[in-house]
Amino acid sequence: MLFYALLFVLGFINEIPSKIDKVEKHVLVTGNPLPIMENMNFKEGIPLKFKTDLDSIAISYAGTKVDSGKLRLRLKEGLRLGTINFGNIKTAFTNQLVDKIIPHWYGTPWSFGGHTAIPNQGEIACGYFISTTLRDMGINLNRYKLAQKSPIDEAKMISCGSVINKIVQDTPQKAFEDIDRLTKEGLYFIGFDQGHVGYLLKREGKLFLIHSNYFSPAFVCIETLKESRVFKHFTKFHLVDISHNDILLQRWLENSTIL
């Protein structure tokens, strides 16, 4: 895995292979937005926290945001010319957000009022983690207004009028089964009743929760949904597709506002 990380940093490959079962402990590599971890297995239910040099990640993150803007313009032009289809846009958007934007934030401390705009500098609440990463991906939104909404209202704004799936069950196992049945490969917004929000990622058939976790040790992390302590504390969820939301992605391409 270190070999791939070095190739990524040197520019020989575009992304580090997306194997999430096992990752290795961070070896500090300047400018690397995807730190490497070791001896932490998702099957053990341990949330992942990444440590990164603060100065290098601030510079690297600024570059990643610029890259996201360039990606949007390339995809928009490719769609106009007919060299790509909308499915290509869905894949490229998801990969950029999940594998390039979000990893900078792993390890950023959670606080109820946290609203930092820079990963690992200051603290961030769950709503601000969502609104900030979506904004930095290039979605035209007011991150303060979105973050301050309730989970259901946040779901409505992100959905842009598309379907919002509501899951209500009396046990976490039943809720997990419903969520698994309603989702396909890709990224989703998930609202936890009135108390929490995060991203739901389905990759290679496995469900992961990416969020600013308020449980100790309280930081932005990715963990298996089934083993998440936050997930086990709720019975009502609101689920919105991001990866396959044509309206949202079209607004992203056109730089039109969702708020």
C-alpha positions, 0 to 999 in steps of 0.5 A: 500500500505504501508503494501505491501511496508513493506513486500517487504522490509522485503523480504516476497514478491518479488514486490509491486503490480503494481497498477499505477492509484493511488500511495501514498506520499513517506514514507522513508523506508531504502533500499526500491527501490519503494517509496510510493506516496500519493494523485497523480492520473495519470488521473490528468496528474501529473508526479510522482516524488519520494524522496529517501535518497541518501545514502540508494538508492545508496546502494540499487541500487547497490544491484538491479544491482547485482540482475539483473545480477543474474536474467539473469544467472538464466533465461539463465540456466532455458531456457537451462534446459527447465524449462522456456520458452522465454515468461517467460524471457520476463516477468521477464526482463520487471518486473525487469527493470520497477519495480526494476531498473527504480523506483530508478531514479524517481526524479533525476533532468534533464539537457541537459548534465546530465550523472550521473550513480547514481540515485538522485545524479547529473543530467541526460539527456533523452538519458543517462536515457535510456542507463544507465538503460538498461546497469544497467539491464545488456544489454551489451552496451556503455551508452555514445555512445547510449545516444549521438545518435539521437532518430532514431539511438538510436531506430535502435541500441535498435531494433537490427534489429527488426521492428521500427514503425514510427508514423506521425500524425497532432494531439496528439490524432491521434498519441495516437490512432496509438501508442495504436493500435501498442502496446501490454502489455509491455515496448517500446523505444519511440523516439520523432522526433529529440528531445527526448527519453523515455520508453513507458509502456503499463500496464493493457491497459494504456499507460505511458511515463517514461522519464527524463522530460525537462519540469519544474520541470524537473526530471525523472518521469512516467506520462500518455502518453496522458497528457504528455506535451512532447508528445503533442509537437511532431507529429513524433515518433519512436517506438521499442519493448523492452519486446517482442524483441527476438533478444535484449533479446537473446543478453541480456541472452548471454551478447553479445553487442548491440553496 
